[in-house]
Amino acid sequence: MSTIKTKKLTIVGAGPGDPDLLTIKGLRALQSADVVLYDALVNPVLLEHAPAATHLFVGKRRGYKSYKQQEINELIVAFAETHGHVVRLKGGDPFVFGRGYEEMEFAQAYGIDCAYIPGISSSIGVPGLANIPVTHRNLSRSFWVVTATMSDGSLSPDIQLATQSDATVVVLMGLNKLPEIAAIFQQNGKSTLPAAVLQDGSLPTARKGFGTVETSSQLTENEGIQSPAVLVFGEVVGLAASFETALQTALETAFTNS
């Protein structure tokens, strides 16, 4: 007699790339999955936690989509009906520009139980790994997290608003728009504001560029930085340089005294 499996969708945040940054709850969801639908920014090593499940890549990257969003929604429902537990594995946090809630809404309309498991968002985790806190008591009391583009590909108008604030501004999916973004900061008198461009922030392939708004595009080219990258604008970026200098001084002192 065959067992009827419960139809279920679990939206899981995979974090910013390093597989060790997956939450324990996310790990358990993968271990119980019958199907894993995973995105382009998900580290494929994580699929090893679901060896018995069906794995299907449904990622979207700039200029390329393996499936349209409506098709992904329909795949979720179809696999839940035929297989049982579907894990939708997304980079970062699924509720930060990840369309995770939209997928849950679609599945719920078909009577599928849904759950959400947060992931470490690249908007906080990647700057942090580069020794940039998005807030600091003496420098930044808040931060903006902005996507660079609208659904039609145009620059998000929220960037203009963000540049008028003293908050840290973190821009996701914005590397190809960096010259436009920098120009807006400059128009608001912030040419010398510290800026960082961070590629693959939690991985061995990480590249980091530090400078100012005015030099951000050039430093990106000099360092050979490519997508995916996180852009950070704000006085807190300067803390990374201070941290590195203090660390180097401490190491040199320890070496001299040894």
DAHU-V357759 format. One line per field, one symbol per residue. phi: phi as a letter, one per 20 degrees, with the letter a starting at -180 (. if undefined). psi: psi as a letter, one per 30 degrees, with the letter a starting at -180 (. if undefined). Layout:
# DAHU-V357759
phi->???
psi->???
This chain:
# DAHU-V357759
phi->.feeeffbcdedeenepfffefffffgffffdfebcdcefeeffgfffecfeefdcfcfccgnbcfbfffffgffgfffffedoeddeecfmdfedldmfffffgffffdmefcbccfcffffdffggfemdffcbgecbebbddcefcefenffffffffffedeffddddlcgfdggfffffgffemdfefgbcccdlgddfegccccacgfdfffffffemfcfebddccqffffffffffffffffffffffee
psi->kkkjkkkkkjjkkfagekffgkleeeeeeefgkfkjjllegkkfeffffifflkkkkglklkfkkekleeeeeeeeeeeeefecjkkjjklbkfgjhfgeeeeeeeeefggkkklkjlljkffeeeeefghjkflkefejflkkjkkellfgflkkffeeeefflglkkkkkhgefgeeeeeeeeefgghegkkkkkjkhfglfgkkkkkbleegeeeeeeefhklkkkkkkklffeffeeeeeeeeeeeeeeeeef.
